[in-house]
Amino acid sequence: MSFLPSVVHAVYRDEFRIQLTFNDGSTETVDFSEWLEGPIFEPLQDVAYFRRFFIEGGTVSWPNGADIAPETLYEAAARERRSNKLRIVAARSRKQSKSRRPTARRGKIRG
C-alpha cells in the first residue's frame, strides 16, 4: 500500500498562497495560481473568493465545488521544499565562498 496524502490543516498566507499541513506532518506554503484557469476555477481568481476555501475530503475546496487533488498539492509542496533546500544550500555556498576569499591587508608606511 502506498501513501495517500491528505490535507489536514490549511492557513491563508497571501494572494493565492495557502500553507498546507498533510497527514504525514509535512507543512509547506503552496502557490495555487498555476491552477486558476478554466471555468470552475475562474471565481478563485478573485482573492476574496479564493480566501473562502475549506478542507473537505482531505483537500482544499471552495463553495463553487472547485478543488485540487491532494496528491497534486502534495507534489507541489514537495517541489517547494526541494526548491527551498536548493536556495538554502546555494546561499550557504555563497556565504562560505565569500568568507574564504583572501583579504587585502593594508600596511602603514612608517617614515
N, C-alpha and C positions, 0 to 999 in steps of 0.2 A: 504494500500500500504506500502511495506517495503522499507527500504533504499537500494539503488543500488549504491555501491561505484564506483567511477571513479577517475583515476589518472589525476590530472590537472597540475602537475609540477614534474619534476624528475631531480636530480643532481647526477652525478657520484661521489662517495666518495673514494673508494679504492677496489682493487681486484675485487670481484663480489658483491659489496655493492652499492646500489643506495638509496639516500634519496628521499622518495616519499611524495608528498602532495596530499591529497584526496579532493574531492568536499565538504566534511564536515569541512575542515580546518585542520584536523589532519595531522601531519607530523611525519615520522619515517624512520630511515635507515633500509633497509631490505637486508639481505644476500641472494642472488639468487643462491648460489652454490648448494643448495639442489635440484634445478630443472634442472640442466645442464646435464641431461642424456638423451640418445636416439638420433636418427639420426638428428632430426630437431634442437636439442639444442647443438649438438657436436661442431659446429663452435664457439659457445659462450664460450667454454672453453678457447679460446684464448682471453686474456684480451683486446687486441687491437680491436678485433671484438666485444667483449662484450660492449665496450665503444661506439659503433656506434648505441646504442639504440635511440629510439624516441618515442613520445607519439602518439598513433593512436587508435581511437575508445575507448578512456578512459582507456587505459592500456599501458604498456611498450611493445614495439615491436622492432624487428630487421629486417634488409634488407632481410634476407632469409625467412621471413614470420613467424618466431618464435614469440610467445607472451605468456603471462601468464594472466589468467583471473583476472580482477580487484578484484573480490571477494576473490580470493586466496591471492592476495597481501595485501588486507585489513586485512584479518585474520592473516597473517604473521606479519603485522605491529602491530596489537592488541596484539599478543603474545609477541612481542618485548617490547611493552610498559609495559605489565604486568611484564615481566622479569626485566626490568629496575626498576620498582617500588619496586619489591621484593628486588633487590640489594640495593636500597637506604634505605629501611626500615631495612634491615639486618645491613648495615653499621652504621646507626644511633643507632641501638640497641647495637652494639659492642662498639661504642663510649660512649654511656651512661653508659654501664656496667663498662667500664674502669674508668670513672670519679667517679663512686660510690664506687670503691674499697678503703678500708681503707689504708692509707699510714703510713708507719713506721716512727716514729719521732726519731731522734737521739738527745739524750741529752748530754750535756757536763758534764763531771765529774770534779768537782772543788776540788782542793786539799787544 
